Amino acid sequence: MDLNLATVTLGMQTSELADRAHDSILELRKLLAHYCQGPYSPEISEFSLILRVGGKFREFDFEGCDRLRRNRKQKYITADLGVPTHRWRDVSDTAFRSYLIETVETGLLCCVRSLERDKTPIDSGKLMEDFAKVKQLFLEGRAGGEPFRAAPE
């Protein structure tokens, strides 16, 4: 698997994150790179999703999809996905993983709808079919577990 050739990428900005939450995000990033390889559109080579995760030093004031941007020359579309602190701190591993995969799905759907509004050719059925496999595998990962805790101050 070559992460440099991934069609759907997942980045992250945070000031604090529990190790187990970080591990889930890395696992999801690898699944997306492996199963969502497109091409899904002749005009888009990358769907770049950026998680903006709240933490000790910075809280993002939104949840869900925000700041959708497209670069036609470099052939990518990107969306910011807000993850407030209360969505990862003191919640179970299962609850966080479920929230995370739903957030990423929302981001992909925002990108798809934007491209469809612009009348950009896109095989949204194939993209969402590939994502469904990622979702299934990700949710079958670790189950249960202790809630995420903030790092000691």
Sequence and secondary structure as in RCSB ss.txt:
>XXXX:A:sequence
MDLNLATVTLGMQTSELADRAHDSILELRKLLAHYCQGPYSPEISEFSLILRVGGKFREFDFEGCDRLRRNRKQK
YITADLGVPTHRWRDVSDTAFRSYLIETVETGLLCCVRSLERDKTPIDSGKLMEDFAKVKQLFLEGRAGGEPFRA
APE
>XXXX:A:secstr
  GGG SEEEEEEES   HHHHHHHHHHHHHHHHH     BTTBSEEEEEEEE  SS   S  EEEEEEEETTTT
EEEEEEEE GGGTTTS HHHHHHHHHHHHHHHHHHHHHHHHHTT    HHHHHHHHHHHHHHHHTSS S      
   
